Amino acid sequence: MSELDQWVAEITAELGLDGVQVPTTEVLDMARDVAHNVLRPGAPVSAYVLGLAVAAGADPVEAAAKISALALRRSTLDS
């Protein structure tokens, strides 16, 4: 288990989310896309918004992909 996996296990347990599957790769990819194509502070805020979407019933992988796509489109528009 990686250090990141251990951290995720600790925080999910602390928050009473035992057994919740966290799509770590997708969340990190989304944060990277936002940080590099929009602005750095947008990455953690986007991760929070992703959490709100998931809490409202969105699929986490699909929602992360939508945010990434939006960030990549925005970068293209700025070029």
Beta strands, then each sheet from edge to edge (+ up, - down):
end
